[in-house]
Amino acid sequence: EIIDDDINIWDEPEDSVNNITYEEGFSDIQHIETASLNKLVERVTSPSDYDVDFVNIFVLMFQAFTTEEQLLTKLKERFNVPKGIMSKEDENKLKLRVCFFIKHWVETGNLTDDGYSNIAMFCGVIAQDEQYKMLALKIIAIINEPKGDDSFKSNKKVPKPILPKNVMRKELSFKIVDELEIARQLTLQTIHIYKNIKAREFFKQAWSKVKYKHLC
């Protein structure tokens, strides 16, 4: 029997072929072949089986199989640990891991405006608990930060322009300008276009298929 993703994450049965499978000969997070949404959320918020590469891929690709609203619902379920199911210490570790995942998600920018607003509201609730207040407020602060060109600044030294000897002459043409410098200047002129592209738009060439147009 296939597990329904609408089931509460804490009501999901133990691991089985019905909710998670691995590549033959493996049983680790890097070799998951299929999984229910609940099992995936369990993995990306696991205090003991955390894998940063898996988390990065999940945040990049989650919109291929779920929505940000449903993902946030699952994170809320994961955070609201049923009483008596684990020790207070383990519960605290799990809740912190959920918060750190949300922080990472927000920092990637792979969210809509509504997504940011919904996460901010959830963090407002989390902040009522002193144990998670600082982290929750940090997430809210990140959400409220202006998302402009500052996010694309680099600490690297700007390369010295490669200018032709007679740069001031009237008959300046591409033929006498270094190819690398032309590429640099074209990049500066078009970078604003590329900055608006979201990672999800690359999924299955979403821009070219009606089925995936909603990702663009």
C-alpha positions in Angstrom: 0.0 0.0 0.0 1.4 3.4 -1.1 1.5 6.0 1.7 -0.5 9.2 1.2 1.5 12.4 1.5 -1.5 14.0 3.2 -1.0 11.8 6.3 0.6 13.6 9.3 4.3 13.1 9.3 4.1 11.5 12.8 1.5 9.1 11.7 3.6 7.8 8.8 4.5 4.1 9.3 8.1 2.9 9.8 10.4 2.7 6.8 9.2 0.1 4.2 9.1 -0.4 0.5 5.8 1.4 0.6 7.3 4.7 1.6 11.1 4.6 0.9 13.4 2.6 -1.3 17.1 2.7 -2.0 19.4 1.7 -4.9 20.2 -1.9 -4.8 22.9 -2.6 -2.2 22.6 0.7 -0.4 20.6 2.0 2.6 22.0 5.5 3.0 20.5 9.0 2.3 22.7 9.5 -0.8 21.1 6.5 -2.5 17.4 7.0 -2.0 15.6 5.9 -5.1 11.9 6.7 -4.1 10.3 8.1 -1.0 7.1 9.7 0.3 7.3 13.4 1.1 7.1 12.6 4.8 10.2 10.4 4.6 12.1 13.0 2.6 11.2 15.7 5.2 12.3 13.3 8.0 15.7 13.0 6.3 16.3 16.7 5.7 15.5 17.5 9.3 17.2 14.5 10.9 19.5 15.4 13.8 21.5 12.1 13.4 21.4 11.4 9.6 22.0 15.0 8.3 23.6 15.3 4.8 24.2 18.8 3.5 24.4 17.7 -0.1 21.1 16.0 0.1 19.5 19.1 1.8 20.9 21.3 -1.0 19.5 19.1 -3.7 16.1 18.8 -1.9 15.8 22.6 -1.6 16.7 23.1 -5.2 14.3 20.5 -6.6 11.4 20.1 -4.2 9.0 22.0 -6.5 9.3 19.1 -8.9 7.2 16.9 -6.6 5.5 19.2 -4.1 4.6 22.9 -3.4 6.2 25.3 -0.9 2.9 25.4 1.0 2.8 21.6 1.4 6.5 21.5 2.4 6.0 24.2 5.0 3.0 22.2 6.4 5.3 19.2 6.7 7.9 21.2 8.5 5.3 22.5 10.9 4.2 18.9 11.6 7.8 17.9 12.1 8.4 20.8 14.6 5.2 20.0 16.6 6.5 16.8 18.2 3.8 14.7 19.9 4.1 14.5 23.6 6.0 11.6 25.1 7.3 10.3 21.8 10.9 11.1 22.6 13.1 12.7 25.3 13.2 16.4 25.7 16.8 16.5 24.6 16.0 14.7 21.4 13.0 16.8 20.8 15.1 20.0 21.2 17.7 18.7 18.7 14.9 17.9 16.2 13.2 21.3 16.5 16.6 23.0 16.1 17.2 21.0 12.9 13.8 22.0 11.5 14.7 25.7 12.2 18.1 25.3 10.6 16.5 23.7 7.5 14.1 26.6 7.3 16.9 29.1 7.6 18.8 27.4 4.8 15.7 27.3 2.7 15.1 31.1 3.1 18.8 31.8 2.4 18.6 30.1 -1.0 15.9 32.4 -2.1 13.9 29.5 -3.7 10.6 31.0 -2.5 7.7 33.1 -3.6 6.6 36.3 -1.7 3.8 34.3 -0.1 6.3 31.6 0.9 8.4 34.2 2.7 5.3 35.6 4.5 4.1 32.2 5.6 7.5 31.2 7.0 7.8 34.6 8.8 4.4 33.9 10.5 5.5 30.4 11.5 8.8 31.8 12.9 6.7 34.3 14.8 5.0 31.4 16.6 8.3 29.6 17.1 9.8 32.8 18.7 7.4 32.5 21.6 9.5 29.7 22.9 12.7 31.1 24.4 14.7 28.0 23.3 14.2 28.9 19.6 13.6 32.6 19.8 17.0 33.8 18.6 17.0 31.5 15.6 13.4 32.2 14.7 14.1 36.0 14.8 17.2 35.5 12.8 15.2 33.8 10.0 12.6 36.7 10.1 15.5 39.2 9.8 16.8 37.4 6.8 13.4 37.4 5.2 13.0 41.2 5.9 16.4 42.0 4.4 16.3 43.9 1.1 16.8 41.5 -1.7 18.6 43.7 -4.2 22.0 43.7 -5.8 23.9 43.4 -2.5 23.3 39.7 -2.6 25.5 39.5 -5.7 28.4 41.3 -4.3 31.8 39.6 -4.3 34.9 40.0 -2.2 37.1 39.2 -5.2 39.2 42.0 -6.6 37.7 43.5 -9.8 39.9 42.6 -12.7 41.8 45.4 -14.5 40.1 46.3 -17.8 42.0 45.1 -20.9 41.9 48.3 -23.0 43.2 48.8 -26.5 46.1 51.2 -26.9 44.1 53.8 -28.8 40.9 53.5 -26.8 39.9 57.2 -27.2 40.0 57.1 -31.0 36.7 57.7 -32.9 37.0 54.5 -35.0 37.0 52.1 -32.1 35.8 48.6 -33.2 35.4 45.1 -31.8 38.3 44.0 -33.9 40.8 45.8 -31.7 39.2 45.0 -28.3 40.3 41.9 -26.4 37.8 39.0 -26.5 37.9 38.6 -22.8 37.1 42.2 -22.2 34.1 42.0 -24.6 32.8 39.0 -22.7 33.2 40.9 -19.4 31.3 43.9 -20.7 28.5 41.8 -22.2 28.1 40.0 -18.9 27.8 43.3 -17.0 25.1 44.4 -19.4 23.0 41.2 -19.2 23.6 40.0 -15.6 20.2 41.5 -14.4 18.5 39.1 -16.7 20.2 36.0 -15.3 19.7 37.2 -11.7 16.0 36.8 -12.3 16.2 33.2 -13.3 15.2 30.7 -10.5 16.8 27.3 -10.1 13.4 25.6 -10.5 13.1 26.9 -14.1 15.8 24.6 -15.2 13.8 21.5 -14.1 13.0 19.5 -17.3 13.4 22.6 -19.4 10.4 24.1 -17.8 10.4 27.2 -20.0 9.6 25.0 -23.1 6.9 22.7 -21.8 3.3 23.6 -20.9 3.3 21.0 -18.1 6.1 22.8 -16.2 5.3 26.4 -17.1 4.2 27.0 -13.5 7.8 26.6 -12.4 9.0 29.6 -14.6 
